[in-house]
Amino acid sequence: MLDYLDALARATTLEDAWNLHCRSMAAFGFDRLIYGNTRFGTRESLGPFEDALFLTNHDPAYVDGFIRGKMFLDAPILRWARENTGACSWGAIWRDRERLTPEECKVVAFNTSMEVTAGYSISFAEANPRDFGMIALTARRGLSQAEVDEIWQVDGREIEAMNNMAHLKFRALPQTTARGLLSKRQLEVLGWVGQGKSNQDIAQILDVSVATVEKHLRLARDRLGVDTTAQALLKASVLNQIFRL
């Protein structure tokens, strides 16, 4: 585990950290992962889909239905994760069919059809009530839930600790959501705003017109889905996109 933690600490991109984590979880028998994180949720919802970060190595067909088709919103494990923190065996949720809603039963049926039948999910403890993060660890094909529970009995504490550390690392790196990354110029202009510079100051620093500065700020606001430059600066900071040039 020390080798994993050392490599995770040295990762400088989300892609490197994610690939490392996927390889490490596969060594325990979990070869398909879905990680989800939002910093813009509320007590009532997870916030805009476009602002959430999703990482996965599942097959494209599964991703199309479960994530892009937003089936995950009706997943019984998501209901559990919104109410609890820590690790949960899928068997503890799926076996209790009487508690599942018709929509949740459809998700279970879809997962079964895609050979997503055994695994564990971890809901991360968050200090900010607007933050929510979880990861679903799907066991390799052929493993039963009983066999996965045996793996967890032996290695679960280590697996959960590794996932908690990976979650903290993912949150610390620049995040790309469905909205995409800001351009280099947009980041540069927002960075100067964050240092207290006026549009006139920024125009002089960059040797461009004030209209050009205002255009970059407007494009940044549009990309981030906000109304004001102050909101854009805050959102870019939360996503770790700002001040990285």
C-alpha positions as protocol buffer text, in pm:
chain_id: "A"
residue {
  index: 1
  type: MET
  ca { x: 0 y: 0 z: 0 }
}
residue {
  index: 2
  type: LEU
  ca { x: 292 y: 235 z: 65 }
}
residue {
  index: 3
  type: ASP
  ca { x: 399 y: 204 z: -298 }
}
residue {
  index: 4
  type: TYR
  ca { x: 47 y: 296 z: -405 }
}
residue {
  index: 5
  type: LEU
  ca { x: 30 y: 598 z: -174 }
}
residue {
  index: 6
  type: ASP
  ca { x: 370 y: 719 z: -290 }
}
residue {
  index: 7
  type: ALA
  ca { x: 272 y: 691 z: -658 }
}
residue {
  index: 8
  type: LEU
  ca { x: -64 y: 857 z: -589 }
}
residue {
  index: 9
  type: ALA
  ca { x: 104 y: 1149 z: -413 }
}
residue {
  index: 10
  type: ARG
  ca { x: 338 y: 1198 z: -710 }
}
residue {
  index: 11
  type: ALA
  ca { x: 59 y: 1192 z: -974 }
}
residue {
  index: 12
  type: THR
  ca { x: 20 y: 1534 z: -1136 }
}
residue {
  index: 13
  type: THR
  ca { x: -279 y: 1469 z: -1361 }
}
residue {
  index: 14
  type: LEU
  ca { x: -621 y: 1323 z: -1304 }
}
residue {
  index: 15
  type: GLU
  ca { x: -557 y: 1067 z: -1579 }
}
residue {
  index: 16
  type: ASP
  ca { x: -240 y: 938 z: -1412 }
}
residue {
  index: 17
  type: ALA
  ca { x: -404 y: 916 z: -1070 }
}
residue {
  index: 18
  type: TRP
  ca { x: -710 y: 740 z: -1212 }
}
residue {
  index: 19
  type: ASN
  ca { x: -510 y: 486 z: -1413 }
}
residue {
  index: 20
  type: LEU
  ca { x: -301 y: 406 z: -1107 }
}
residue {
  index: 21
  type: HIS
  ca { x: -615 y: 355 z: -900 }
}
residue {
  index: 22
  type: CYS
  ca { x: -780 y: 131 z: -1160 }
}
residue {
  index: 23
  type: ARG
  ca { x: -473 y: -93 z: -1174 }
}
residue {
  index: 24
  type: SER
  ca { x: -456 y: -112 z: -796 }
}
residue {
  index: 25
  type: MET
  ca { x: -824 y: -202 z: -753 }
}
residue {
  index: 26
  type: ALA
  ca { x: -800 y: -466 z: -1030 }
}
residue {
  index: 27
  type: ALA
  ca { x: -536 y: -640 z: -820 }
}
residue {
  index: 28
  type: PHE
  ca { x: -804 y: -697 z: -554 }
}
residue {
  index: 29
  type: GLY
  ca { x: -1054 y: -827 z: -811 }
}
residue {
  index: 30
  type: PHE
  ca { x: -1238 y: -502 z: -890 }
}
residue {
  index: 31
  type: ASP
  ca { x: -1169 y: -438 z: -1258 }
}
residue {
  index: 32
  type: ARG
  ca { x: -1450 y: -192 z: -1342 }
}
residue {
  index: 33
  type: LEU
  ca { x: -1490 y: 132 z: -1150 }
}
residue {
  index: 34
  type: ILE
  ca { x: -1714 y: 437 z: -1154 }
}
residue {
  index: 35
  type: TYR
  ca { x: -1615 y: 743 z: -953 }
}
residue {
  index: 36
  type: GLY
  ca { x: -1848 y: 1039 z: -918 }
}
residue {
  index: 37
  type: ASN
  ca { x: -1796 y: 1369 z: -740 }
}
residue {
  index: 38
  type: THR
  ca { x: -1980 y: 1699 z: -724 }
}
residue {
  index: 39
  type: ARG
  ca { x: -1892 y: 2017 z: -537 }
}
residue {
  index: 40
  type: PHE
  ca { x: -2221 y: 2186 z: -624 }
}
residue {
  index: 41
  type: GLY
  ca { x: -2488 y: 1965 z: -471 }
}
residue {
  index: 42
  type: THR
  ca { x: -2766 y: 2055 z: -230 }
}
residue {
  index: 43
  type: ARG
  ca { x: -2950 y: 1861 z: 37 }
}
residue {
  index: 44
  type: GLU
  ca { x: -3223 y: 1795 z: -218 }
}
residue {
  index: 45
  type: SER
  ca { x: -3017 y: 1709 z: -527 }
}
residue {
  index: 46
  type: LEU
  ca { x: -2671 y: 1638 z: -664 }
}
residue {
  index: 47
  type: GLY
  ca { x: -2673 y: 1966 z: -855 }
}
residue {
  index: 48
  type: PRO
  ca { x: -2632 y: 2013 z: -1230 }
}
residue {
  index: 49
  type: PHE
  ca { x: -2514 y: 1703 z: -1415 }
}
residue {
  index: 50
  type: GLU
  ca { x: -2272 y: 1921 z: -1615 }
}
residue {
  index: 51
  type: ASP
  ca { x: -2085 y: 2019 z: -1298 }
}
residue {
  index: 52
  type: ALA
  ca { x: -2016 y: 1665 z: -1177 }
}
residue {
  index: 53
  type: LEU
  ca { x: -1693 y: 1478 z: -1235 }
}
residue {
  index: 54
  type: PHE
  ca { x: -1724 y: 1118 z: -1357 }
}
residue {
  index: 55
  type: LEU
  ca { x: -1435 y: 877 z: -1401 }
}
residue {
  index: 56
  type: THR
  ca { x: -1486 y: 522 z: -1526 }
}
residue {
  index: 57
  type: ASN
  ca { x: -1322 y: 234 z: -1708 }
}
residue {
  index: 58
  type: HIS
  ca { x: -1650 y: 51 z: -1780 }
}
residue {
  index: 59
  type: ASP
  ca { x: -1746 y: -56 z: -2130 }
}
residue {
  index: 60
  type: PRO
  ca { x: -1884 y: 230 z: -2346 }
}
residue {
  index: 61
  type: ALA
  ca { x: -2224 y: 59 z: -2375 }
}
residue {
  index: 62
  type: TYR
  ca { x: -2259 y: 51 z: -1999 }
}
residue {
  index: 63
  type: VAL
  ca { x: -2145 y: 411 z: -1964 }
}
residue {
  index: 64
  type: ASP
  ca { x: -2399 y: 525 z: -2224 }
}
residue {
  index: 65
  type: GLY
  ca { x: -2688 y: 376 z: -2033 }
}
residue {
  index: 66
  type: PHE
  ca { x: -2581 y: 414 z: -1673 }
}
residue {
  index: 67
  type: ILE
  ca { x: -2411 y: 756 z: -1676 }
}
residue {
  index: 68
  type: ARG
  ca { x: -2508 y: 942 z: -1992 }
}
residue {
  index: 69
  type: GLY
  ca { x: -2859 y: 797 z: -1969 }
}
residue {
  index: 70
  type: LYS
  ca { x: -2862 y: 906 z: -1602 }
}
residue {
  index: 71
  type: MET
  ca { x: -2976 y: 567 z: -1476 }
}
residue {
  index: 72
  type: PHE
  ca { x: -2738 y: 614 z: -1184 }
}
residue {
  index: 73
  type: LEU
  ca { x: -2986 y: 861 z: -1035 }
}
residue {
  index: 74
  type: ASP
  ca { x: -3221 y: 567 z: -970 }
}
residue {
  index: 75
  type: ALA
  ca { x: -2952 y: 326 z: -850 }
}
residue {
  index: 76
  type: PRO
  ca { x: -3037 y: 180 z: -507 }
}
residue {
  index: 77
  type: ILE
  ca { x: -2675 y: 218 z: -397 }
}
residue {
  index: 78
  type: LEU
  ca { x: -2697 y: 592 z: -466 }
}
residue {
  index: 79
  type: ARG
  ca { x: -2994 y: 615 z: -230 }
}
residue {
  index: 80
  type: TRP
  ca { x: -2783 y: 437 z: 31 }
}
residue {
  index: 81
  type: ALA
  ca { x: -2480 y: 659 z: -33 }
}
residue {
  index: 82
  type: ARG
  ca { x: -2682 y: 979 z: 6 }
}
residue {
  index: 83
  type: GLU
  ca { x: -2781 y: 865 z: 354 }
}
residue {
  index: 84
  type: ASN
  ca { x: -2460 y: 694 z: 470 }
}
residue {
  index: 85
  type: THR
  ca { x: -2081 y: 706 z: 453 }
}
residue {
  index: 86
  type: GLY
  ca { x: -1834 y: 422 z: 432 }
}
residue {
  index: 87
  type: ALA
  ca { x: -1846 y: 94 z: 239 }
}
residue {
  index: 88
  type: CYS
  ca { x: -2151 y: -113 z: 147 }
}
residue {
  index: 89
  type: SER
  ca { x: -2182 y: -457 z: -10 }
}
residue {
  index: 90
  type: TRP
  ca { x: -2415 y: -462 z: -307 }
}
residue {
  index: 91
  type: GLY
  ca { x: -2569 y: -778 z: -171 }
}
residue {
  index: 92
  type: ALA
  ca { x: -2696 y: -588 z: 131 }
}
residue {
  index: 93
  type: ILE
  ca { x: -2893 y: -361 z: -103 }
}
residue {
  index: 94
  type: TRP
  ca { x: -2993 y: -589 z: -390 }
}
residue {
  index: 95
  type: ARG
  ca { x: -3118 y: -877 z: -175 }
}
residue {
  index: 96
  type: ASP
  ca { x: -3373 y: -653 z: -6 }
}
residue {
  index: 97
  type: ARG
  ca { x: -3598 y: -642 z: -313 }
}
residue {
  index: 98
  type: GLU
  ca { x: -3906 y: -537 z: -115 }
}
residue {
  index: 99
  type: ARG
  ca { x: -3744 y: -202 z: -38 }
}
residue {
  index: 100
  type: LEU
  ca { x: -3650 y: -132 z: -400 }
}
residue {
  index: 101
  type: THR
  ca { x: -3866 y: 103 z: -604 }
}
residue {
  index: 102
  type: PRO
  ca { x: -3973 y: 2 z: -957 }
}
residue {
  index: 103
  type: GLU
  ca { x: -3709 y: 241 z: -1096 }
}
residue {
  index: 104
  type: GLU
  ca { x: -3439 y: 86 z: -878 }
}
residue {
  index: 105
  type: CYS
  ca { x: -3543 y: -262 z: -992 }
}
residue {
  index: 106
  type: LYS
  ca { x: -3491 y: -148 z: -1351 }
}
residue {
  index: 107
  type: VAL
  ca { x: -3138 y: -36 z: -1267 }
}
residue {
  index: 108
  type: VAL
  ca { x: -3062 y: -372 z: -1104 }
}
residue {
  index: 109
  type: ALA
  ca { x: -3197 y: -551 z: -1413 }
}
residue {
  index: 110
  type: PHE
  ca { x: -2984 y: -332 z: -1641 }
}
residue {
  index: 111
  type: ASN
  ca { x: -2674 y: -398 z: -1432 }
}
residue {
  index: 112
  type: THR
  ca { x: -2743 y: -771 z: -1441 }
}
residue {
  index: 113
  type: SER
  ca { x: -2778 y: -763 z: -1820 }
}
residue {
  index: 114
  type: MET
  ca { x: -2440 y: -587 z: -1841 }
}
residue {
  index: 115
  type: GLU
  ca { x: -2270 y: -835 z: -1605 }
}
residue {
  index: 116
  type: VAL
  ca { x: -2241 y: -578 z: -1328 }
}
residue {
  index: 117
  type: THR
  ca { x: -2358 y: -813 z: -1056 }
}
residue {
  index: 118
  type: ALA
  ca { x: -2117 y: -809 z: -762 }
}
residue {
  index: 119
  type: GLY
  ca { x: -1921 y: -538 z: -589 }
}
residue {
  index: 120
  type: TYR
  ca { x: -1891 y: -274 z: -321 }
}
residue {
  index: 121
  type: SER
  ca { x: -1956 y: 98 z: -314 }
}
residue {
  index: 122
  type: ILE
  ca { x: -1794 y: 359 z: -93 }
}
residue {
  index: 123
  type: SER
  ca { x: -1956 y: 688 z: 1 }
}
residue {
  index: 124
  type: PHE
  ca { x: -1697 y: 943 z: 114 }
}
residue {
  index: 125
  type: ALA
  ca { x: -1729 y: 1158 z: 425 }
}
residue {
  index: 126
  type: GLU
  ca { x: -1740 y: 1527 z: 329 }
}
residue {
  index: 127
  type: ALA
  ca { x: -1687 y: 1838 z: 541 }
}
residue {
  index: 128
  type: ASN
  ca { x: -1894 y: 2058 z: 309 }
}
residue {
  index: 129
  type: PRO
  ca { x: -2265 y: 1967 z: 277 }
}
residue {
  index: 130
  type: ARG
  ca { x: -2255 y: 2068 z: -91 }
}
residue {
  index: 131
  type: ASP
  ca { x: -1990 y: 1805 z: -166 }
}
residue {
  index: 132
  type: PHE
  ca { x: -2076 y: 1447 z: -251 }
}
residue {
  index: 133
  type: GLY
  ca { x: -1850 y: 1170 z: -373 }
}
residue {
  index: 134
  type: MET
  ca { x: -1872 y: 795 z: -412 }
}
residue {
  index: 135
  type: ILE
  ca { x: -1713 y: 511 z: -603 }
}
residue {
  index: 136
  type: ALA
  ca { x: -1861 y: 184 z: -726 }
}
residue {
  index: 137
  type: LEU
  ca { x: -1618 y: -109 z: -741 }
}
residue {
  index: 138
  type: THR
  ca { x: -1746 y: -378 z: -976 }
}
residue {
  index: 139
  type: ALA
  ca { x: -1595 y: -723 z: -929 }
}
residue {
  index: 140
  type: ARG
  ca { x: -1455 y: -903 z: -1230 }
}
residue {
  index: 141
  type: ARG
  ca { x: -1694 y: -1127 z: -1421 }
}
residue {
  index: 142
  type: GLY
  ca { x: -1737 y: -1467 z: -1264 }
}
residue {
  index: 143
  type: LEU
  ca { x: -1705 y: -1355 z: -904 }
}
residue {
  index: 144
  type: SER
  ca { x: -2017 y: -1391 z: -690 }
}
residue {
  index: 145
  type: GLN
  ca { x: -2117 y: -1141 z: -424 }
}
residue {
  index: 146
  type: ALA
  ca { x: -2038 y: -1401 z: -159 }
}
residue {
  index: 147
  type: GLU
  ca { x: -1683 y: -1431 z: -296 }
}
residue {
  index: 148
  type: VAL
  ca { x: -1650 y: -1052 z: -308 }
}
residue {
  index: 149
  type: ASP
  ca { x: -1765 y: -1029 z: 53 }
}
residue {
  index: 150
  type: GLU
  ca { x: -1489 y: -1273 z: 144 }
}
residue {
  index: 151
  type: ILE
  ca { x: -1233 y: -1052 z: -32 }
}
residue {
  index: 152
  type: TRP
  ca { x: -1365 y: -754 z: 162 }
}
residue {
  index: 153
  type: GLN
  ca { x: -1346 y: -944 z: 488 }
}
residue {
  index: 154
  type: VAL
  ca { x: -970 y: -980 z: 434 }
}
residue {
  index: 155
  type: ASP
  ca { x: -872 y: -664 z: 247 }
}
residue {
  index: 156
  type: GLY
  ca { x: -1169 y: -429 z: 289 }
}
residue {
  index: 157
  type: ARG
  ca { x: -1003 y: -193 z: 534 }
}
residue {
  index: 158
  type: GLU
  ca { x: -704 y: -145 z: 303 }
}
residue {
  index: 159
  type: ILE
  ca { x: -925 y: -105 z: -5 }
}
residue {
  index: 160
  type: GLU
  ca { x: -1143 y: 154 z: 165 }
}
residue {
  index: 161
  type: ALA
  ca { x: -840 y: 351 z: 286 }
}
residue {
  index: 162
  type: MET
  ca { x: -691 y: 352 z: -65 }
}
residue {
  index: 163
  type: ASN
  ca { x: -1017 y: 477 z: -211 }
}
residue {
  index: 164
  type: ASN
  ca { x: -1043 y: 752 z: 47 }
}
residue {
  index: 165
  type: MET
  ca { x: -693 y: 871 z: -37 }
}
residue {
  index: 166
  type: ALA
  ca { x: -765 y: 851 z: -409 }
}
residue {
  index: 167
  type: HIS
  ca { x: -1079 y: 1062 z: -358 }
}
residue {
  index: 168
  type: LEU
  ca { x: -877 y: 1332 z: -183 }
}
residue {
  index: 169
  type: LYS
  ca { x: -620 y: 1326 z: -465 }
}
residue {
  index: 170
  type: PHE
  ca { x: -885 y: 1348 z: -739 }
}
residue {
  index: 171
  type: ARG
  ca { x: -1039 y: 1650 z: -567 }
}
residue {
  index: 172
  type: ALA
  ca { x: -700 y: 1823 z: -547 }
}
residue {
  index: 173
  type: LEU
  ca { x: -626 y: 1796 z: -920 }
}
residue {
  index: 174
  type: PRO
  ca { x: -776 y: 2011 z: -1201 }
}
residue {
  index: 175
  type: GLN
  ca { x: -1117 y: 1863 z: -1278 }
}
residue {
  index: 176
  type: THR
  ca { x: -1278 y: 1842 z: -1620 }
}
residue {
  index: 177
  type: THR
  ca { x: -1655 y: 1816 z: -1608 }
}
residue {
  index: 178
  type: ALA
  ca { x: -1898 y: 1796 z: -1900 }
}
residue {
  index: 179
  type: ARG
  ca { x: -1853 y: 2172 z: -1938 }
}
residue {
  index: 180
  type: GLY
  ca { x: -1488 y: 2121 z: -2034 }
}
residue {
  index: 181
  type: LEU
  ca { x: -1180 y: 2321 z: -1942 }
}
residue {
  index: 182
  type: LEU
  ca { x: -1140 y: 2694 z: -1974 }
}
residue {
  index: 183
  type: SER
  ca { x: -901 y: 2814 z: -2241 }
}
residue {
  index: 184
  type: LYS
  ca { x: -555 y: 2934 z: -2150 }
}
residue {
  index: 185
  type: ARG
  ca { x: -655 y: 3296 z: -2212 }
}
residue {
  index: 186
  type: GLN
  ca { x: -974 y: 3265 z: -2009 }
}
residue {
  index: 187
  type: LEU
  ca { x: -776 y: 3118 z: -1718 }
}
residue {
  index: 188
  type: GLU
  ca { x: -516 y: 3392 z: -1748 }
}
residue {
  index: 189
  type: VAL
  ca { x: -775 y: 3670 z: -1739 }
}
residue {
  index: 190
  type: LEU
  ca { x: -964 y: 3511 z: -1449 }
}
residue {
  index: 191
  type: GLY
  ca { x: -635 y: 3470 z: -1266 }
}
residue {
  index: 192
  type: TRP
  ca { x: -568 y: 3843 z: -1286 }
}
residue {
  index: 193
  type: VAL
  ca { x: -921 y: 3912 z: -1163 }
}
residue {
  index: 194
  type: GLY
  ca { x: -844 y: 3684 z: -869 }
}
residue {
  index: 195
  type: GLN
  ca { x: -543 y: 3904 z: -793 }
}
residue {
  index: 196
  type: GLY
  ca { x: -766 y: 4210 z: -771 }
}
residue {
  index: 197
  type: LYS
  ca { x: -693 y: 4359 z: -1113 }
}
residue {
  index: 198
  type: SER
  ca { x: -957 y: 4561 z: -1298 }
}
residue {
  index: 199
  type: ASN
  ca { x: -1045 y: 4499 z: -1661 }
}
residue {
  index: 200
  type: GLN
  ca { x: -843 y: 4807 z: -1751 }
}
residue {
  index: 201
  type: ASP
  ca { x: -543 y: 4676 z: -1554 }
}
residue {
  index: 202
  type: ILE
  ca { x: -566 y: 4335 z: -1724 }
}
residue {
  index: 203
  type: ALA
  ca { x: -591 y: 4493 z: -2069 }
}
residue {
  index: 204
  type: GLN
  ca { x: -272 y: 4686 z: -2002 }
}
residue {
  index: 205
  type: ILE
  ca { x: -89 y: 4383 z: -1858 }
}
residue {
  index: 206
  type: LEU
  ca { x: -182 y: 4163 z: -2156 }
}
residue {
  index: 207
  type: ASP
  ca { x: -150 y: 4443 z: -2412 }
}
residue {
  index: 208
  type: VAL
  ca { x: -502 y: 4391 z: -2543 }
}
residue {
  index: 209
  type: SER
  ca { x: -818 y: 4601 z: -2547 }
}
residue {
  index: 210
  type: VAL
  ca { x: -1065 y: 4617 z: -2260 }
}
residue {
  index: 211
  type: ALA
  ca { x: -1324 y: 4471 z: -2499 }
}
residue {
  index: 212
  type: THR
  ca { x: -1100 y: 4168 z: -2550 }
}
residue {
  index: 213
  type: VAL
  ca { x: -1069 y: 4118 z: -2175 }
}
residue {
  index: 214
  type: GLU
  ca { x: -1446 y: 4144 z: -2136 }
}
residue {
  index: 215
  type: LYS
  ca { x: -1492 y: 3891 z: -2418 }
}
residue {
  index: 216
  type: HIS
  ca { x: -1268 y: 3635 z: -2245 }
}
residue {
  index: 217
  type: LEU
  ca { x: -1453 y: 3686 z: -1917 }
}
residue {
  index: 218
  type: ARG
  ca { x: -1788 y: 3645 z: -2090 }
}
residue {
  index: 219
  type: LEU
  ca { x: -1673 y: 3322 z: -2256 }
}
residue {
  index: 220
  type: ALA
  ca { x: -1545 y: 3196 z: -1920 }
}
residue {
  index: 221
  type: ARG
  ca { x: -1882 y: 3268 z: -1758 }
}
residue {
  index: 222
  type: ASP
  ca { x: -2062 y: 3091 z: -2042 }
}
residue {
  index: 223
  type: ARG
  ca { x: -1835 y: 2786 z: -2021 }
}
residue {
  index: 224
  type: LEU
  ca { x: -1883 y: 2758 z: -1645 }
}
residue {
  index: 225
  type: GLY
  ca { x: -2257 y: 2823 z: -1659 }
}
residue {
  index: 226
  type: VAL
  ca { x: -2259 y: 3123 z: -1425 }
}
residue {
  index: 227
  type: ASP
  ca { x: -2385 y: 3481 z: -1442 }
}
residue {
  index: 228
  type: THR
  ca { x: -2108 y: 3687 z: -1286 }
}
residue {
  index: 229
  type: THR
  ca { x: -1730 y: 3700 z: -1301 }
}
residue {
  index: 230
  type: ALA
  ca { x: -1715 y: 3652 z: -923 }
}
residue {
  index: 231
  type: GLN
  ca { x: -1908 y: 3326 z: -962 }
}
residue {
  index: 232
  type: ALA
  ca { x: -1678 y: 3220 z: -1246 }
}
residue {
  index: 233
  type: LEU
  ca { x: -1370 y: 3282 z: -1033 }
}
residue {
  index: 234
  type: LEU
  ca { x: -1516 y: 3085 z: -744 }
}
residue {
  index: 235
  type: LYS
  ca { x: -1625 y: 2793 z: -961 }
}
residue {
  index: 236
  type: ALA
  ca { x: -1293 y: 2773 z: -1145 }
}
residue {
  index: 237
  type: SER
  ca { x: -1118 y: 2774 z: -807 }
}
residue {
  index: 238
  type: VAL
  ca { x: -1338 y: 2493 z: -670 }
}
residue {
  index: 239
  type: LEU
  ca { x: -1259 y: 2286 z: -982 }
}
residue {
  index: 240
  type: ASN
  ca { x: -886 y: 2355 z: -936 }
}
residue {
  index: 241
  type: GLN
  ca { x: -866 y: 2505 z: -1283 }
}
residue {
  index: 242
  type: ILE
  ca { x: -755 y: 2853 z: -1179 }
}
residue {
  index: 243
  type: PHE
  ca { x: -394 y: 2956 z: -1104 }
}
residue {
  index: 244
  type: ARG
  ca { x: -249 y: 2646 z: -1273 }
}
residue {
  index: 245
  type: LEU
  ca { x: -66 y: 2824 z: -1556 }
}
